[in-house]
Amino acid sequence: MLRFRVFREKAIGLGQKLLPAFSTPTGIPRGIINLGNGLNWSWGWASAGSSILAEFGTLHLEFLQLSELSGDTVFTEKVNTIRKILNKIEKPHGLYPNYFSPVSGNWVQHHVSLGGLGDSFYEYLIKSWLMSAKRDDEAKDMYYEAVKAIELHLIKRSPGGLTYIAEWRGGILDHKMGHLTCFAAGMLALGAHDAPANKKDHYMKLASEIARTCHESYVRTETKLGPEVFRFDSGAEATSTRLSERYYLLRPEVVESYVYLWRLTHDPRYREWGWEIVQALDKYCRTESGFSGIRDVYTTTPNHDNVQQSFFMSETLKYLYLLFSDDDLLSLEDWVFNTEAHPLPITRQKSV
């Protein structure tokens, strides 16, 4: 029990060291903080000193758990402030842009993506509701409203019949989909179970279609591993058309979606697709000292990047293990996975 107390104290201490980042006019935290002195600032590449949606919007699960562990409501208060601002602010066509000014309280650019810069904000809405034992109705309502806008403006169907999620830049669609965006199939499946009755089957079908598209991005390569970005323009169908987008970093998002879809449907194809990934990883990414990303998924003599990303073990391998495990191992009835696949317990109401 001593070691658990040590980790608990370390988690709370780290949470406390992060609090100065929230000292902005809006309460939206800046992206970088010096843990030694509390100084904080925004990323140099972020437009007009903005904060990033996927960063400040992906704190709810952890900070609520910190309040649960510490008894200190300050963590919950910080993330609830973020939630209130995002819920209240006017959104272009109901969409959440990726850049937000923590000073002015306005969107900085109208760039919307369910891939990098935006992704995990959306899954934290439905997961916040689930982690609250389905009591956080604000999170649920925000999630379904966001999905409604995404479906209306971003979800498209290719001439070849593949469903994909485009990016939106000030009203102009960019018909590409990042590997990171493939998490959305699992998110939609997770949210389908508790969707309005007339939407349950629709969202599950949509989740299945997006998972199939992501699977196609894998099987259309020589290595059977998916590229970082795949496109649906100029005749392209779920393939990368630029040399700079053909790499694979051992990412987990596709197999993550397979896990949710397997557990919610028990359709054997998700395990079959997962096993294809296992075989491809072993054939093309295994090295003498671990696993490496590859620079071009379209050649069977890939050049390794000699990096084993931290998310490979915490997410990719964990999700592969769970895909072939019994459903009661980290059951979805009892646990919610944060964006790095760390399980957090669903908070049940305490009996009086």
N, C-alpha and C positions, 0 to 999 in steps of 0.2 A: 504493500500500500504506500510505502514511502516514495517509491519511484513515481507513482501516479500523482502524488502530492507535488513532487518536484516539477513535473510537466505542467500541472495545473497552475502553479505559481509562475512558471516561465511564460505561459500563455497570457496570463493576466498582466504580467509585467510588460510583455511586448505590446499588448493592447494599449496600456497606459502610455507607452513611449510613442505610439502612433497618434495620440490625441492632438498634439499641437498642429498637425496637418489640417485639422478641421477649423483652425482659427482664421477663417476668411469671412468676408462680409456676408456671404450666403450660408456658410456652414458646409459647403461642398469642399471636400479636401483637395489639396494639391497633390500632384502625383509622386513627388519625391520628398523624403524627409531624412535628415541626419539624426540618427537615433541617439547620438551622443549629446547634441545640444538643442535638438528640437527645431532647428532651422529647416524650412521647407520651401519648395519651389516647384514650378511646372516644368515638364519636359521642354527642352529647347526647340524640338521640332513641332511641338503642338501649337497650332495657330493662336496668336494673341494671348499666350499664357493660359490656354484653356486646360481643363481637366478632361479626362477621357472616360466616356460612358462605361466601358467595360471594366474600368478600374474603380471609380467611385460608386458605380452601381452594383458592384459585386462584393459587398461587405456584409450584407444583411445576415446571412446565416451564421457567419463567424462571430459577429459582434453580439447578436442575440445570445449565442452560446456563451460568450464571455460574461454577459450580464447574469446568465443562469448560473455559471460557475462561481462568480465573484460576489453576487448579490448587489453589485453596483449598477444602477440603471443608466449611468452615463453612456455606456456603449450602445444600449438600445436607443437612447435619445439622439445620439449622433446619426445613426442610420435612419431613424424615423424622420429626421429633418430632411435628409436626402430624398426619401420617399415622398414626403409631402410636397417638396419643390417640384419634383418630376411629375407628380400627379396633377399639380395645379397649372404648371406652365403650358402655354399654348404650343402645340406640336404641329409641324407641317404635315397635313393630311393624316394626322394621328401617329406619325412616325417619330422615332427618337433619333435625332442626329448624334454623331459620335463625339462632337466637341462642344464643351459647355464652359462658359466663363465663371469661375468661382468668385469673381469680383462683381461683375455686372448682373449676373444671374440670367444671362441670355445665351441662346445657342450661338456658336461662333461660325460654324459652317453647316450647310445643309447636305452633309454626307451621311448616308444611312447604310449600315452594313450589318448583317448577322454574322459576318466573319470577324476578322481582326478589328479591334477598337470598340465593337458593340456586343459581340456574341453573348458573353456570360451574364450580362444584365438581364436578358430575357429569361434565361433558365432560372435565375434567382427569384423571379416573380412567382413562378409556379412552385418552385421548391420552398420558398418562404411560406407559402400557404400550406404545403404538405407538412413541413417541419413543425408548423404550429398546430398540428393535428386538425387541419382544415378549419381554423378559427380566424385566420388573417384574411378576411374577405377583401380588404383593400388590395392586397397583393393579387388575389385571384382575379378581381375585376380588372386591374391594370393589365394582367397577363392576357386575358381574353380580348380586351380592347386592342392591345398591341398586335396580337395574332390576326385580328380582323383587318387591321391596317396593312400588315405585312402581306396577307393573302390578296388584298385588293390591289396593292401597288408593286409588290416585289416578286411574288410567285408567278412564274411563267412556265409555259410548256413549249419544248423545242419542236421543230418540224418532225423529228424522229420519235416524238412521243415521250420525251424525258421531262419530268417536272424538276425545276430548279429555282433557286432563290437568287435573284439578281441584286446588284447594288444600285443605290439611288444617289445621284449627285445633282442637287438643285433641280429636280424634276426630270433629269435625263437618266435613263437606265443604262447601266454597264452590265452587259450580259455575260458575266463571269461569276464563278462560284469558288470560294476558297475551301480547302480541306477543312479549315476551322469551322466553316458553316455547316458541315455535315453533322455536327452535334444536334442540329435542329430537328432531325428526324426522331431522335430519342426524346427530345423535349416535347414535340407535338404528340408523340405516343403517350408520354407521361401525363400530359394535360388532357388527352382525349377521354380518359376514364371518367373524369368528373366534369366534362363539358356539358352544356345544355343538351337535353335528350336528342334534339334534332341535329346536333353537331358531332356526337360521339363517333359514329361510323365515318363521317366525313373527315374528321381530323386523323383518325387512325389510317384511313386510306391515303391521306396526304402524307403522313409520316412514312408509310410503306413506299410510296412513290419516290420520295426524296431519298430514302435509304437505297432504293434500287438505282437511282441516278448516281449516288456516291459509289455504289458497287461497280457501276459501269465505268466510272473514272479509274477504277483499279484494273478491271479486266481488259480495258482497252490499251494497257501499257504492256511492254515486253516483260517487265518484272512482276506484274500483277500487284504492284503497289501504287497507290495514288499520288499524283503530282500535287504540289502546293496549291496550284490554281488550275482550274479547267474552265473552258469557255464554250459559249453557245452563240458564236457569231462567225460570219464569213464562211459558213458551211461547217464549222467545228461543232462536234457533239460530244460533250463530256471529255474533251481532250485538251491538253495544253498546247498552245500554238506559239509560245515564246520560250526560248531557251532558258531564260532567267526564272521560269516558273515550274520547271520540270523536276525539281528536287523533292526528296521525301525525308522528313526529319524524325521519323519514328512516331509520328503523331497518332493520338488515340481516338479522334472524334468519330471515325467511321465505326470502329468496333464498339465504342461507347453506345452508339445508337443501336447496334445489333443486340447489345445486352438488354436494353429496355424493350425492344421489339420482341425479342425471344421470350422474356419473362411475361410480357403482357399478351402474347399470342401463341407461343409455343410452335410457331411455324418453323419447321426444321431447316428452311433455307438460311436462316440467320446463323445457325451453327455451321452450316456448310460454308457459308461465305467467310465466317470467322476462321475456319480451319484453312481456307485458302490463304488468309493473311499469315497465319502461323507458318505455313510452308514457305511462303515468299520471304518472310523475315529470316527464317533459318537459312534459306538459300542465298539471299543477296545481302543481308545486313549483318550476319554473324561474323565476328572476327575472333582472333585468338584471345583477345582480352575483353570481349563484351559484344555489344551491338552498335553499329554505326549507321548514321544517315547516309543516303546516297545522293549524288548530284544530278542524276538523270535516270528517271524511271523507265525511259523508253529504250534503254540499251541493256542487254543481258551481260555486259561486261562493265558494271557500274563502277564509278569512281567514289570511294568512300570519303565522307567529310571528316572522319575520325572523331566524331563527337557522339557520345551517348547522352542524349538529353535527359534531364532529371524526370521529366514527365513520362519517359518510357517505362520506368519501373513503377512510378506512383499511379499511372493511368493505363497505358497501353497494355502492359502485362497483367495488371490487376483486372482490367475489364475482360481480357481474354480468359483469365482464370475463372472469373464469375460467369462468363458465357457458357462454360462447360461444367459449372457447378450446380448443385441443387438450389432451388429457389429460396430455401430457408437459410442459406448462407448470406448474411447481410440482407435480409428480406426487405423488400421495398415497403412492406407494411410497418417496419420499425426503424428504418434508416433512410436518410437522404444523403446523397453524395454531393459534396461541394464541387466547384469547378475543377479542382485538382484530384477528384475521386477519393477524397478523404470522407469517411462516413461520419455523419453527425446524427445523434438520436432524435427521433420525432418526440416532441415535447407533449406528453399527455397531461390532461388536467389532473391536478392533485386532488385526491378524495378528501372530503372534509371530515 
